[in-house]
């Protein structure tokens, strides 16, 4: 790595690269050094121009450590700093790229790592990073969990050999005075609508939406009337299109795309909503459902009352 690159990266956008030598002399040479620089720090570097001082302090107050520096720190932690420029040249410029790295012969050749001990060191470091990133994800993202799903088999699929992702949620009428019902829904990423039993649809009196549409199932295509409803998951409400289905009650991809998800072989955590417009791929209701062949995890009992 070029010796002055971090300093230049910080000062050049400010038009103050003339102070590179002063920063280097006083040991402010790495990315984290620039975070929260104080007036005393500038005094130690004999930077006296008030406008320049203000510019530097303002930039330091919002400065974030670069992704490249995070890569450098990762390599330093494992005694692999020598390969830093090779990592950048091979486009391993952030920790996410390293986490996805295939630690095999082709990668070692690409990075010019020939020592067996360094190959082992990198392999262990990448595995450690993956574990650390997963733990970090659970600790930070799970704080915003709004609902917990589980692997189970809805009553309509009791004869299935696999478990399916399910979640308890509430479906209600858009009418402020309308009714609501909590149901167990199968998570169906292959559908863009919510399906509920016809008697529940009648009970909620959901308003019709447009003309009947072609609903494409696994074995047949039938005309179905769309209805407008509101799905409540945790504290979040989503306006949804609903059709009747006397077999499986399900949540489609339109609902799924509103949230972030963390799925393991044991549970499904519904995280804080994604703040973007979910684009519906179409009105096909063909199911492509997540499944696993394991013992069901205990979850809320299925009720179709």
C-alpha positions as CSV (number, residue, x, y, z in Angstrom):
1,X,0.0,0.0,0.0
2,X,1.3,3.5,-0.9
3,X,2.6,4.9,2.4
4,X,0.6,8.2,2.2
5,X,-2.6,6.8,0.5
6,X,-4.8,7.0,3.6
7,X,-3.7,10.6,4.3
8,X,-4.2,11.6,0.7
9,X,-7.6,10.0,0.6
10,X,-8.6,12.1,3.6
11,X,-7.0,15.4,2.6
12,X,-7.4,15.5,-1.2
13,X,-11.2,16.0,-1.2
14,X,-10.6,19.0,1.1
15,X,-8.0,20.4,-1.3
16,X,-5.5,20.2,1.6
17,X,-2.9,17.6,0.5
18,X,-0.2,20.2,1.3
19,X,-0.5,18.9,4.9
20,X,0.3,15.3,4.1
21,X,3.9,15.6,5.5
22,X,2.6,17.2,8.7
23,X,0.1,14.3,9.2
24,X,2.8,11.7,8.6
25,X,5.3,13.4,10.9
26,X,2.8,13.4,13.8
27,X,1.8,9.8,13.2
28,X,-1.7,10.4,11.8
29,X,-1.2,7.9,9.0
30,X,-4.1,5.5,9.0
31,X,-7.8,5.8,8.4
32,X,-9.0,5.5,12.0
33,X,-6.5,8.3,13.0
34,X,-8.7,10.9,11.2
35,X,-11.8,10.2,13.1
36,X,-12.6,12.9,15.6
37,X,-9.4,15.0,15.0
38,X,-9.3,17.8,17.6
39,X,-8.0,21.3,17.7
40,X,-5.1,20.1,19.8
41,X,-4.2,17.5,17.2
42,X,-4.0,20.3,14.6
43,X,-1.9,22.4,17.0
44,X,0.5,19.5,17.2
45,X,0.8,19.5,13.4
46,X,1.3,23.3,13.3
47,X,-1.8,23.8,11.1
48,X,-2.7,27.4,11.8
49,X,-5.0,28.5,9.0
50,X,-8.4,28.9,10.6
51,X,-10.3,28.0,7.5
52,X,-8.2,24.9,6.9
53,X,-8.6,23.9,10.5
54,X,-12.4,24.2,10.3
55,X,-12.5,22.1,7.1
56,X,-10.3,19.3,8.6
57,X,-12.3,19.2,11.9
58,X,-15.6,19.1,10.1
59,X,-14.4,16.3,7.8
60,X,-13.0,14.4,10.8
61,X,-16.3,14.6,12.6
62,X,-18.1,12.5,9.9
63,X,-15.2,10.4,8.7
64,X,-15.8,6.7,8.5
65,X,-13.2,4.0,8.2
66,X,-12.9,2.8,4.6
67,X,-13.8,-0.7,3.5
68,X,-10.2,-1.1,2.3
69,X,-8.8,-0.3,5.7
70,X,-11.2,-2.9,7.2
71,X,-9.6,-5.4,4.8
72,X,-6.1,-4.2,5.9
73,X,-7.0,-4.6,9.6
74,X,-8.4,-8.1,8.9
75,X,-5.2,-9.2,7.2
76,X,-3.1,-7.6,10.0
77,X,-5.1,-9.5,12.6
78,X,-4.0,-12.8,11.0
79,X,-0.4,-11.8,10.0
80,X,-1.3,-11.5,6.3
81,X,-0.8,-7.8,5.7
82,X,1.9,-8.6,3.1
83,X,-0.9,-9.7,0.7
84,X,-3.0,-6.5,1.0
85,X,-2.2,-5.1,-2.5
86,X,-2.9,-8.5,-4.0
87,X,-6.3,-8.6,-2.3
88,X,-7.2,-5.2,-3.8
89,X,-5.9,-6.2,-7.2
90,X,-8.1,-9.3,-7.0
91,X,-11.1,-7.1,-6.0
92,X,-11.3,-8.3,-2.4
93,X,-11.9,-4.7,-1.4
94,X,-14.4,-5.3,1.5
95,X,-15.1,-7.9,4.1
96,X,-18.2,-9.1,2.4
97,X,-16.1,-10.1,-0.6
98,X,-13.7,-11.9,1.6
99,X,-16.6,-13.7,3.4
100,X,-17.7,-15.0,0.0
101,X,-14.1,-16.1,-0.9
102,X,-13.5,-19.7,-2.0
103,X,-10.3,-20.6,-0.1
104,X,-9.1,-23.0,-2.7
105,X,-6.1,-23.4,-5.0
106,X,-7.3,-21.0,-7.6
107,X,-7.8,-18.2,-5.1
108,X,-4.4,-18.8,-3.5
109,X,-2.8,-18.6,-7.0
110,X,-4.7,-15.4,-7.7
111,X,-3.5,-13.9,-4.4
112,X,0.0,-15.3,-4.9
113,X,-0.1,-17.1,-1.6
114,X,2.3,-20.0,-1.8
115,X,3.3,-20.8,1.8
116,X,1.2,-23.6,3.3
117,X,1.1,-21.9,6.6
118,X,-0.3,-18.7,5.1
119,X,-2.9,-20.7,3.1
120,X,-4.0,-22.4,6.4
121,X,-4.0,-19.0,8.1
122,X,-6.3,-17.4,5.5
123,X,-8.7,-20.4,5.4
124,X,-9.1,-20.2,9.2
125,X,-9.4,-16.4,9.1
126,X,-12.2,-16.5,6.5
127,X,-14.1,-19.1,8.5
128,X,-13.7,-17.0,11.6
129,X,-15.0,-14.0,9.7
130,X,-18.1,-15.9,8.5
131,X,-18.9,-16.9,12.0
132,X,-18.4,-13.4,13.3
133,X,-20.5,-11.8,10.6
134,X,-23.4,-14.3,11.3
135,X,-23.2,-13.5,15.0
136,X,-23.1,-9.8,14.3
137,X,-26.2,-10.2,12.1
138,X,-28.2,-12.0,14.7
139,X,-27.2,-9.6,17.5
140,X,-28.0,-6.5,15.6
141,X,-30.7,-7.4,13.2
142,X,-32.7,-9.6,15.6
143,X,-33.1,-6.6,17.8
144,X,-35.7,-5.4,15.3
145,X,-37.4,-8.8,15.0
146,X,-41.2,-8.2,14.7
147,X,-42.3,-11.8,14.4
148,X,-41.1,-15.4,14.6
149,X,-42.0,-18.0,12.1
150,X,-41.3,-21.7,12.4
151,X,-41.1,-25.0,10.4
152,X,-44.3,-27.0,10.5
153,X,-47.1,-28.6,8.4
154,X,-50.4,-26.9,8.0
155,X,-53.5,-29.1,8.5
156,X,-54.0,-29.2,4.7
157,X,-50.5,-30.7,4.3
158,X,-50.5,-33.2,7.1
159,X,-49.6,-36.0,4.7
160,X,-46.5,-34.2,3.4
161,X,-43.1,-35.6,4.2
162,X,-41.4,-32.2,4.7
163,X,-41.9,-29.2,6.9
164,X,-42.8,-25.8,5.6
165,X,-42.1,-22.3,6.8
166,X,-45.2,-20.9,8.6
167,X,-46.1,-17.8,10.6
168,X,-48.9,-16.6,12.7
169,X,-50.4,-13.4,11.3
170,X,-53.6,-11.4,11.3
171,X,-55.7,-10.6,8.2
172,X,-58.3,-7.8,8.5
173,X,-60.7,-5.7,6.5
174,X,-59.6,-2.2,5.3
175,X,-62.8,-1.0,6.9
176,X,-61.8,0.6,10.2
177,X,-64.8,-1.0,11.8
178,X,-64.2,-4.3,10.0
179,X,-63.3,-7.7,11.6
180,X,-59.9,-9.3,11.9
181,X,-58.8,-13.0,12.2
182,X,-55.5,-14.5,13.3
183,X,-54.4,-17.4,11.2
184,X,-51.5,-19.7,10.6
185,X,-50.1,-19.0,7.1
186,X,-47.7,-21.0,5.0
187,X,-45.0,-18.8,3.5
188,X,-45.3,-19.2,-0.2
189,X,-42.6,-17.3,-2.2
190,X,-44.1,-18.4,-5.5
191,X,-47.3,-16.5,-5.1
192,X,-48.0,-12.8,-5.1
193,X,-51.3,-12.9,-3.2
194,X,-52.6,-14.0,0.2
195,X,-54.9,-17.0,0.3
196,X,-57.5,-17.6,2.9
197,X,-60.4,-20.0,3.3
198,X,-63.7,-18.9,1.7
199,X,-65.6,-18.9,5.0
200,X,-62.9,-16.5,6.5
201,X,-63.2,-14.3,3.4
202,X,-67.0,-14.2,3.9
203,X,-66.6,-13.5,7.6
204,X,-64.3,-10.5,7.0
205,X,-66.4,-9.1,4.1
206,X,-63.3,-8.0,2.3
207,X,-64.1,-5.7,-0.6
208,X,-63.7,-7.0,-4.2
209,X,-60.9,-5.6,-6.3
210,X,-61.4,-5.4,-10.0
211,X,-62.5,-8.2,-12.2
212,X,-61.7,-11.9,-11.6
213,X,-58.2,-12.9,-12.7
214,X,-56.6,-16.2,-13.8
215,X,-55.0,-17.9,-10.8
216,X,-52.4,-20.4,-11.9
217,X,-52.1,-23.4,-9.5
218,X,-49.8,-26.4,-9.8
219,X,-52.3,-28.5,-11.7
220,X,-54.9,-26.0,-13.0
221,X,-55.8,-22.5,-13.8
222,X,-59.0,-21.1,-12.5
223,X,-60.7,-17.7,-12.3
224,X,-60.6,-16.1,-8.9
225,X,-61.9,-12.8,-7.5
226,X,-59.3,-10.6,-5.9
227,X,-60.2,-8.9,-2.7
228,X,-58.5,-6.1,-0.7
229,X,-57.2,-6.8,2.8
230,X,-54.7,-5.8,5.3
231,X,-52.1,-8.2,6.6
232,X,-50.7,-7.6,10.1
233,X,-47.3,-9.1,11.0
234,X,-46.0,-8.0,14.4
235,X,-46.5,-4.2,14.4
236,X,-46.5,-3.8,10.6
237,X,-49.5,-3.5,8.4
238,X,-49.4,-4.3,4.7
239,X,-52.1,-3.8,2.1
240,X,-52.5,-7.1,0.2
241,X,-54.6,-8.8,-2.5
242,X,-56.5,-11.8,-1.2
243,X,-58.1,-14.7,-2.9
244,X,-60.0,-17.7,-1.5
245,X,-58.4,-21.1,-1.3
246,X,-60.0,-23.9,0.6
247,X,-56.8,-25.9,0.8
248,X,-53.8,-23.9,2.0
249,X,-53.8,-20.4,3.6
250,X,-50.6,-18.7,2.6
251,X,-48.6,-15.5,2.5
252,X,-47.1,-14.6,-0.9
253,X,-43.9,-12.8,-2.0
254,X,-45.4,-9.3,-1.9
255,X,-45.6,-9.6,1.9
256,X,-42.2,-11.3,2.2
257,X,-40.5,-8.6,0.2
258,X,-41.6,-6.0,2.7
259,X,-39.3,-7.4,5.3
260,X,-35.8,-8.7,5.9
261,X,-35.5,-12.3,6.9
262,X,-33.2,-14.6,8.9
263,X,-33.9,-18.3,8.3
264,X,-32.3,-21.2,10.0
265,X,-33.2,-24.9,10.2
266,X,-35.1,-24.1,13.4
267,X,-36.9,-20.8,12.9
268,X,-37.7,-17.8,10.7
269,X,-37.1,-14.4,12.1
270,X,-39.1,-11.6,10.4
271,X,-36.9,-8.4,10.7
272,X,-37.6,-4.7,10.3
273,X,-39.3,-3.8,7.0
274,X,-37.5,-3.0,3.8
275,X,-38.1,0.6,3.0
276,X,-38.7,0.2,-0.8
277,X,-41.5,-0.5,-3.1
278,X,-42.0,-4.3,-3.6
279,X,-42.6,-5.0,-7.3
280,X,-45.0,-7.9,-7.9
281,X,-43.8,-10.3,-10.5
282,X,-47.3,-11.2,-11.7
283,X,-50.5,-12.8,-10.6
284,X,-49.5,-16.4,-10.9
285,X,-50.2,-18.3,-7.7
286,X,-47.9,-21.3,-8.5
287,X,-46.2,-22.4,-5.2
288,X,-42.5,-22.8,-4.8
289,X,-42.3,-23.4,-1.1
290,X,-39.3,-23.6,1.2
291,X,-39.2,-27.0,2.9
292,X,-36.9,-29.2,4.9
293,X,-36.9,-32.9,5.8
294,X,-36.5,-32.7,9.6
295,X,-38.6,-33.1,12.7
296,X,-41.0,-30.1,13.0
297,X,-40.1,-27.4,15.5
298,X,-42.9,-26.8,18.0
299,X,-44.9,-23.8,17.0
300,X,-48.4,-22.3,17.5
301,X,-51.0,-24.9,16.9
302,X,-53.0,-24.8,13.7
303,X,-56.5,-23.5,14.1
304,X,-59.1,-23.1,11.5
305,X,-61.9,-22.0,13.7
